[in-house]
Amino acid sequence: MIYLEMNRLENSLKWLRWLVILVPFAMLFGFQGAKKTTVIKPQGTIRTVVIDAGHGGKDPGCHGSSAHEKNVCLSMALELGRKIKEGYPEIKVVFTRDKDVFVELDDRAKIANKANADLFICIHANSASPSASGTETYVLGLHKTDAQAKIADRENSTIYLEADKGEKYKDFDMSPDAIIARQLQLSLFLDQSIVFADKLQGEFKAIGRYDRGVKQAGFLVLYKTTMPSVLIETGFLTNKEEEKFLADSTGQKKMAGAMFTAFEKYKAELEGVDYKTRGPQPNNNIPLVEKNEGKDQIVFRVQIETSESKINSNSARFKKHNVFEYQQDKLYKYTVGEFVNDFAAANSYKNEIRQKDFPHAFVVAFQNGERISLEKAIKLAEK
């Protein structure tokens, strides 16, 4: 299981500082040309997916001895889109480009926002030393290392190939303060981005790719989208073996297949259905909610762990938290806290335990002991 270490603010004064920043930022922030601030709503189902093949046209991206990033990314993007359309014909798939053309970074985000996408998948390839290898998936955040910063700088450098040579971005704020404020504004979407990124890395590992983990950096294209968004670095074209794998149609199909499986698992978890049957959850799940709970009450909890095998409730992995167990997709899942009809309190608790013990924690919801989608739960709790 791959987990993302979220930003840890050093003390409570810093938390107060970011909250002070957030209020005016949330009220005033708008994308270039937007007339009002985007309203952020939780998601419970996937109707539209936007797939973004990195670079294109006059922007070749990075390259190996013969393969170019723009080409291998487009091939994987088209194959992923084909699989989603075939497996889920009810889902609308939008490509930021479906051929070798140049698309500005700003326009990529606008395409996703205009489509009211429920998920944005940005596909790239990497470059470094000849020995560097593996896949990594990024969500919006502050970089932890110089290597992460360099990747963001390289992908963001596309702006200098745009018609105005990046002039429209010259006053664009990508400072640590602005990125943290943006993370807070999009906190629920960021949670879902992390969940999807985690599943992507798990599937890449399952097909034999070296797992470099879920990371964060200040990618412009992620900053400007208003839905769960990830940027996948599929491998290093500067590594001869990885270049051969990514440039070959078989390798491209394997990568797209891994992305599709991660998408299916993410969609199933988001919607509270069984991934393998694509149907409703069976009624024999272990109840998470205590039996004396009122009928039809909505209970929010914070999920901290998932395991293929049962974990003893006294395990040190739970750091002395009182956990509740349920089963889904033949996995054991463990949650803490109980918040009846109170998503805000559950979300606040999630942020608290992320700082202390479980950086990968996220909110889940239940009704009558069965897990339901977060969107449905929030609507029912508001009635």
C-alpha positions in Angstrom: 0.0 0.0 0.0 1.4 3.3 -1.0 0.8 6.3 1.2 1.4 10.0 0.6 3.0 12.0 3.5 0.9 15.1 3.6 2.2 18.5 4.5 2.8 18.9 8.2 2.4 22.4 9.6 4.9 23.0 12.4 2.5 24.3 15.0 -1.0 25.6 15.7 0.0 29.1 14.9 0.7 28.1 11.4 -2.6 26.4 11.1 -4.3 29.6 12.2 -2.2 31.5 9.6 -3.4 29.2 6.7 -7.0 29.5 7.8 -6.7 33.3 7.8 -5.2 33.0 4.2 -8.0 30.6 3.1 -11.0 32.7 3.8 -10.3 35.6 1.4 -8.6 33.3 -1.0 -11.6 31.1 -1.3 -13.8 34.1 -1.8 -11.6 35.8 -4.4 -9.9 33.0 -6.2 -11.0 32.5 -9.8 -9.3 31.1 -12.9 -8.3 33.5 -15.6 -11.3 34.8 -17.3 -13.7 33.3 -14.7 -16.5 35.5 -13.5 -17.0 33.9 -10.1 -15.3 31.5 -7.7 -15.9 27.9 -8.6 -18.1 26.1 -6.1 -16.4 23.0 -4.8 -18.8 20.1 -4.3 -18.0 16.6 -3.1 -18.2 13.8 -5.6 -20.0 10.5 -5.4 -20.1 9.2 -9.0 -18.0 9.5 -12.2 -19.8 10.8 -15.3 -16.9 12.5 -17.1 -13.2 11.8 -17.3 -10.7 14.1 -18.9 -7.4 12.4 -20.1 -4.5 14.7 -20.8 -1.6 13.4 -22.9 1.4 15.5 -21.9 3.1 17.9 -24.4 2.4 17.6 -28.1 3.1 19.4 -31.4 6.0 21.7 -31.1 6.5 20.6 -27.6 8.1 17.1 -27.7 8.7 16.8 -24.0 11.6 14.7 -22.8 13.1 12.0 -25.0 15.3 8.9 -25.0 17.5 7.7 -27.8 14.5 7.7 -30.2 11.2 7.9 -28.2 9.6 11.2 -27.4 7.4 11.9 -24.5 4.6 13.4 -26.5 4.1 10.3 -28.6 4.3 7.6 -25.9 1.9 9.6 -23.7 -0.6 10.1 -26.5 -0.6 6.3 -27.2 -1.2 5.5 -23.5 -3.9 8.2 -23.2 -5.8 7.0 -26.2 -5.7 3.3 -25.0 -6.9 4.3 -21.5 -9.7 6.3 -23.0 -10.7 3.4 -25.2 -10.8 1.0 -22.2 -13.0 3.4 -20.2 -15.4 3.9 -23.1 -15.6 0.2 -23.7 -16.0 -0.8 -20.1 -18.3 2.1 -19.1 -20.2 3.4 -22.1 -22.2 5.7 -19.8 -19.0 7.7 -18.9 -18.0 10.6 -21.1 -14.3 10.5 -22.0 -12.7 13.8 -23.1 -9.2 14.1 -24.4 -7.2 17.4 -24.2 -5.6 16.2 -27.4 -6.2 13.1 -29.5 -3.4 13.8 -32.0 0.0 15.4 -32.2 -0.9 19.0 -31.6 0.3 21.6 -29.1 -2.2 22.5 -26.3 -1.4 25.2 -23.8 -1.3 24.3 -20.1 -4.0 26.8 -19.3 -6.2 25.3 -22.0 -5.8 21.8 -20.7 -7.2 22.8 -17.3 -10.0 24.8 -19.0 -11.0 21.8 -21.0 -11.4 19.8 -17.8 -13.2 22.5 -15.9 -15.6 23.3 -18.8 -16.4 19.6 -19.1 -17.3 19.5 -15.4 -15.0 16.5 -15.2 -15.1 14.2 -12.2 -11.6 13.1 -12.7 -8.5 14.5 -14.5 -5.7 12.1 -15.5 -2.5 13.7 -16.9 0.0 11.3 -18.4 3.7 12.1 -18.8 7.1 10.4 -19.1 10.2 11.3 -17.1 13.9 12.0 -17.6 16.9 12.0 -15.3 20.1 9.9 -15.2 20.3 6.7 -17.2 20.0 4.7 -14.0 16.7 6.3 -12.8 13.6 4.1 -13.2 10.1 3.6 -12.1 6.7 5.2 -12.0 5.4 7.9 -9.7 2.1 9.7 -9.4 1.7 13.3 -8.3 -1.0 15.4 -6.7 -0.9 19.1 -6.1 1.3 20.1 -3.2 4.7 21.4 -2.1 7.7 19.5 -3.3 9.7 17.6 -0.7 12.9 17.2 -2.7 14.9 19.1 -5.3 14.1 16.2 -7.7 10.4 16.7 -7.4 10.9 20.5 -7.9 12.8 19.8 -11.1 10.1 17.6 -12.5 7.5 20.3 -11.8 9.7 22.9 -13.4 10.3 20.8 -16.5 6.6 20.1 -17.0 5.6 23.7 -16.3 8.3 25.0 -18.7 5.8 24.2 -21.5 4.4 27.7 -20.9 7.4 29.2 -22.6 6.4 27.6 -25.9 3.0 29.2 -25.8 2.1 32.2 -28.0 2.6 34.8 -25.3 5.7 33.1 -24.0 4.1 32.5 -20.6 3.2 36.2 -20.1 -0.3 35.3 -18.8 1.4 33.3 -16.0 3.9 36.0 -14.9 1.7 37.1 -12.0 0.4 33.7 -11.3 1.1 32.8 -7.6 2.7 29.4 -7.1 4.2 30.3 -3.8 4.1 27.9 -0.8 1.4 30.1 0.7 -0.8 29.9 -2.4 -0.3 26.2 -2.9 -1.3 25.4 0.7 -4.3 27.7 0.5 -5.3 25.9 -2.8 -4.9 22.5 -1.1 -7.2 23.7 1.7 -9.8 25.0 -0.8 -9.8 21.7 -2.6 -9.3 19.5 0.4 -12.0 16.9 -0.5 -10.8 16.7 -4.1 -7.2 16.4 -2.9 -8.3 13.4 -0.7 -9.8 11.7 -3.7 -6.7 12.5 -5.8 -4.5 10.8 -3.2 -6.8 7.7 -3.1 -6.7 7.4 -6.9 -2.9 8.0 -7.0 -2.4 5.3 -4.4 -4.3 2.8 -6.5 -2.4 3.8 -9.7 0.9 3.1 -8.0 -0.4 -0.2 -6.7 -1.4 -1.4 -10.2 1.9 -0.2 -11.7 3.7 -2.3 -9.1 1.4 -5.3 -9.9 2.7 -5.3 -13.5 6.3 -5.3 -12.4 7.1 -1.6 -12.5 9.4 -0.1 -9.8 7.2 1.9 -7.4 8.6 5.4 -6.7 5.5 6.4 -4.7 2.8 9.0 -4.5 4.3 12.5 -4.4 3.4 16.1 -4.5 4.6 19.1 -6.5 3.4 22.4 -7.9 2.2 21.5 -11.3 0.4 24.3 -13.0 -2.1 22.0 -14.7 -3.1 20.4 -11.4 -3.3 23.8 -9.7 -5.9 25.0 -12.1 -8.3 22.0 -12.3 -11.3 21.8 -10.0 -11.8 18.1 -9.6 -9.7 15.1 -8.4 -6.5 15.3 -10.5 -3.3 13.4 -10.8 -0.2 13.6 -13.0 1.4 10.3 -13.8 5.1 10.0 -14.6 5.0 6.6 -16.4 8.8 6.0 -16.5 12.1 7.3 -17.6 12.8 7.7 -21.3 16.5 8.3 -20.4 16.6 4.7 -19.1 17.2 2.3 -22.0 15.0 -0.5 -20.7 12.2 1.8 -19.7 12.4 3.6 -23.1 12.0 0.3 -24.8 9.0 -0.6 -22.7 7.2 2.7 -23.0 7.9 3.0 -26.8 6.5 -0.4 -27.5 2.8 -0.9 -28.0 2.7 -3.9 -25.6 4.2 -1.8 -22.9 1.9 1.1 -23.5 -1.1 -1.3 -23.3 0.2 -2.7 -20.0 0.5 0.7 -18.6 -3.0 1.8 -19.8 -4.4 -1.5 -18.5 -2.9 -0.8 -15.1 -4.4 2.8 -15.1 -7.8 1.4 -16.1 -7.8 -1.2 -13.3 -6.9 1.6 -10.8 -9.7 3.7 -12.3 -12.2 0.8 -11.8 -11.1 0.3 -8.2 -11.2 4.0 -7.5 -14.7 4.4 -9.1 -16.0 1.4 -7.1 -14.7 2.7 -3.8 -16.0 6.2 -4.5 -19.5 4.9 -5.4 -19.6 2.3 -2.6 -20.0 -0.7 -5.0 -18.2 -4.0 -5.4 -15.3 -3.5 -7.9 -15.4 -7.1 -9.3 -19.1 -7.4 -9.8 -19.8 -3.6 -10.5 -22.9 -4.2 -8.5 -24.2 -3.1 -5.1 -22.3 -4.3 -2.0 -23.5 -7.6 -0.5 -25.5 -7.3 2.7 -23.1 -9.6 4.6 -20.4 -7.0 5.2 -19.3 -6.7 8.8 -21.4 -3.8 10.2 -19.3 -0.7 11.0 -22.1 1.0 12.9 -23.1 -0.3 16.3 -26.5 -2.2 16.4 -28.1 0.4 18.7 -27.7 3.1 16.1 -30.8 4.8 14.8 -32.2 3.5 11.6 -31.2 5.5 8.4 -28.8 7.6 10.3 -25.8 8.7 8.3 -22.5 7.9 10.0 -19.2 9.4 8.8 -15.9 7.7 9.8 -12.3 8.2 8.9 -10.6 5.3 7.2 -7.0 4.7 8.2 -6.0 1.3 6.9 -6.8 -1.4 4.3 -5.5 -4.9 4.4 -5.9 -8.2 2.5 -5.8 -10.0 5.9 -7.5 -9.3 9.2 -5.6 -7.1 11.6 -6.0 -7.5 15.4 -7.7 -4.5 16.9 -4.9 -4.2 19.4 -2.2 -4.0 16.7 0.5 -1.4 17.1 -0.4 -0.3 13.5 -3.5 1.4 14.9 -1.5 3.5 17.4 -3.9 2.8 20.3 -6.9 4.2 18.3 -10.3 2.5 18.8 -10.9 1.0 15.4 -14.0 -0.3 13.6 -13.7 -2.9 10.9 -15.7 -3.6 7.8 -15.2 -5.6 4.6 -15.4 -4.5 1.0 -14.0 -6.1 -2.2 -12.6 -9.0 0.0 -10.4 -6.5 1.8 -10.5 -5.6 5.5 -10.9 -1.9 6.1 -10.4 0.0 9.4 -11.9 3.3 10.5 -11.8 5.5 13.5 -14.3 8.1 14.9 -18.1 8.2 14.6 -19.8 11.3 13.4 -23.6 11.1 13.0 -24.9 13.4 10.2 -21.8 15.6 10.6 -19.4 15.5 7.7 -17.6 18.7 8.7 -16.6 17.2 12.1 -15.4 14.0 10.4 -13.4 16.0 7.9 -11.8 18.0 10.7 -11.0 14.8 12.5 -9.4 13.4 9.4 -7.1 16.5 9.2 -6.2 16.1 12.8 -5.2 12.4 12.6 -3.4 13.0 9.3 -1.0 15.3 11.1 -0.5 12.9 14.0 -0.6 9.3 12.8 -2.2 8.5 9.4 -1.2 10.8 6.6 -3.3 8.8 4.1 -6.6 8.9 6.0 -9.9 9.9 4.3 -13.6 10.2 5.1 -16.1 7.4 4.4 -19.8 7.2 5.1 -22.3 4.5 6.1 -26.1 4.1 6.4 -27.6 1.2 8.3 -24.2 -0.4 8.5 -23.5 -0.3 4.7 -21.0 1.9 3.1 -22.5 4.5 0.7 -21.0 7.2 -1.5 -19.8 10.4 0.2 -22.0 12.6 -2.1 -25.1 10.7 -1.2 -24.2 10.7 2.5 -23.7 14.4 2.6 -27.0 15.1 0.9 -28.9 12.8 3.2 -27.2 14.3 6.3 -28.2 17.8 5.2 -31.9 16.9 5.2 
